[in-house]
């Protein structure tokens, strides 16, 4: 199956691969997928997490295989089915699934954020739900699934401590991040790094609304001098936000840092075409602060 469907930059759309697991429909952003391969035997890893099936090496690249059914507490997947081989946060990981249904092109506006009855903000592994024909497709938070297995793959907060003593900086920064946990971690990290004037929003649409309100009130410079945005977000994604900001004469000079698990070569090209000033993978919280430092310094 071709997973390299190209989307025009900044359209606020994504491609979702629908797959089946234990008879239920789930989804993953195609941008995370390297390839889909038929299941092959793996080598178990001693003392590994229960959700790790083992490792294997297609084409001389070592890949960790994860039993997705085990992650979702639905039992253990039997040999067979497919591996969805992914790349995000600079990691190559294969997720074991029963079958693949197909690819759907959808708008971020059509993705429903799970309610508290479906997923608590910090414990849930669903980032959104798509109503498609006669079924609901649950989009899984693969970053959280991997971080739960190995916390070292998440934001490396120790990087902030390594920056040493920092002075207070009142440059206003606008943050767009839909994960409540990551939103809080980014804000806390920037606070520790001395940045005290922060506005954090849950998605690109909320961030854009803040920008528009500041424009109307004539307070843009007082509230938004730098933007940090994720890519994957409901209502409006980070690429669409970047396109809107960089195509507006009043806001085009505001530096934008894309901070996402999806920063690979292809997505970097898209971000550059949209005018992003910097693009970093999410574990690099220390580099995020250094990048913001440099962008803010250049503005003075």
Secondary structure as UniProt FT lines:
FT   TURN            9..10
FT   STRAND          13..21
FT   TURN            22..23
FT   STRAND          24..29
FT   HELIX           30..32
FT   STRAND          33..38
FT   TURN            46..47
FT   TURN            50..51
FT   STRAND          52..58
FT   TURN            59..60
FT   STRAND          61..67
FT   HELIX           68..71
FT   TURN            72..73
FT   STRAND          82..88
FT   TURN            89..90
FT   STRAND          91..97
FT   STRAND          99..107
FT   HELIX           108..110
FT   TURN            116..118
FT   TURN            121..123
FT   STRAND          126..132
FT   TURN            133..134
FT   STRAND          135..140
FT   HELIX           142..149
FT   HELIX           151..153
FT   HELIX           158..161
FT   TURN            162..163
FT   STRAND          173..176
FT   HELIX           180..192
FT   TURN            193..194
FT   STRAND          198..201
FT   HELIX           204..217
FT   HELIX           220..223
FT   STRAND          226..229
FT   HELIX           238..246
FT   TURN            249..253
FT   STRAND          255..260
FT   TURN            261..262
FT   HELIX           265..274
FT   STRAND          278..281
FT   TURN            282..283
FT   HELIX           285..299
//
